[in-house]
Amino acid sequence: MSKIFYDDLVDLSKVEKKINKVARSEEEKHELWKTVDEIVHHRVMGCILSRLPREHHEDFLDKFRRRPHDEGLFEYLKEKIKDDIKFFIKEEALKLGYELLGELSVGLMREELDKKKE
């Protein structure tokens, strides 16, 4: 997993504990993390783009593609958005974390029910 400029705003420690509990193998753990990373990335970028005026989307995405780890992107966003984008990213990540925990818990419950049926 590569460093992305918003990584420090996303706390997935509870999701990590749940993944460690539900994954049956290292391969499954890797696949779950890959999926979580993709979901987080899409949600955070959606959060950013929904607040960034459309005329700046292409410029921002170009800057992101060239230097996804560059925390200077926050300065660019602050200049263009005027709101505290870090707050919105943290809020979105928190909501997503709870959604992921719920999905992982549902998957674990289904697995337990399937075992009882056997």
N, C-alpha and C positions, 0 to 999 in steps of 0.2 A: 504494500500500500504506500503510495507516494504522499508526501506532505502537500496539503492544500491550504491556501491562505486562511480558511475559516476553521481549520481543525481544532484550534484551541478553544473555540466557542461551543463545540459539540462534545457533550459528556455522554459516553455510551457505556459507562462502567456497569450499570445495572443490566444492560443488554448483554454485555460480555459475560457476566455471571450466569445469566439465563442460557446463553449459547453454550457455555461450558457444561451446564447441567443437562441440556437436551441433546447435544451432539453425541452421536454414538461412535464417532471416529474422528481422527484428525482431518480426513478428507471432507467429512460432513461439516466440521467446524469451519474449514477453509471456505467451503461453498456458502455457508450461512453468512460469513463475514463479507464475502464478495457481494452477495445480494444486499446485505445491510449497507455496505459502502455505496453501492449504486443507488439505492433508495435515498440515502442521506444526501448524496450529491444532487440528485434530481430535485429533491425537496428544497434544499438550500438555494440552488440556482434558481428555482422557480420563485422562491421568496424574494431573492434579489431582483430578478427580472420583472416581477410584478410591481415593484416599487420604483425601479429605474425607468425614467422616461424612454419610450421606444426609440427615439432618435439616438440614444446612447448604447443600445443593445449591441450593435455590431462592434463598436469600438471596445466596449467592455469585454465581450467574448474573445475578441482578437488579443487583447492584453492578457486575458486569462489563459488562452491557449498557449501563448508564448512563455508565460511565467506563472503557472498555477500556484506556486508556493509563495509568491511575492505578497507580503502583508501590506505593501504599498497600495494594493488594490482597494484597501479600506479607505485610503485618502481619496482616491478617485471616486469611490461610491459616496463618500461623505459630501464631496463637492457637488455631485450630480443629484443626489437624493435629498439632501438636507435633513432627513430624519436619522436617528441613530440606528443604522442598519445592523450593528452588532446586537442590539437588543432584539430586533426582529428575527435574526438568525438564531439566537439563543432560545427565543420563544418557540420558533418552529422546530428546532432540534429537541426541545423538551417534549413538545406534543408528539413528535415522531417517536421519541424514545418510549413513551407510554403506549403508543400504538404497536410498536414492535414487541414490547413485553407482552401485550395482550395476544398478539398473533402467535408468539412463541409458546405462551401458556395454553392457548387453544390447541395448538399442535401437540403439545405434551399430553393434554387431557384426551385427545382423540386417540393417541397412541396407547394410552393406558386402557381406554375403553376397548380398543381392538384386541389387546392382550387378554382382557377378561372374556371376550367372546370366543377366544380360541379354546 
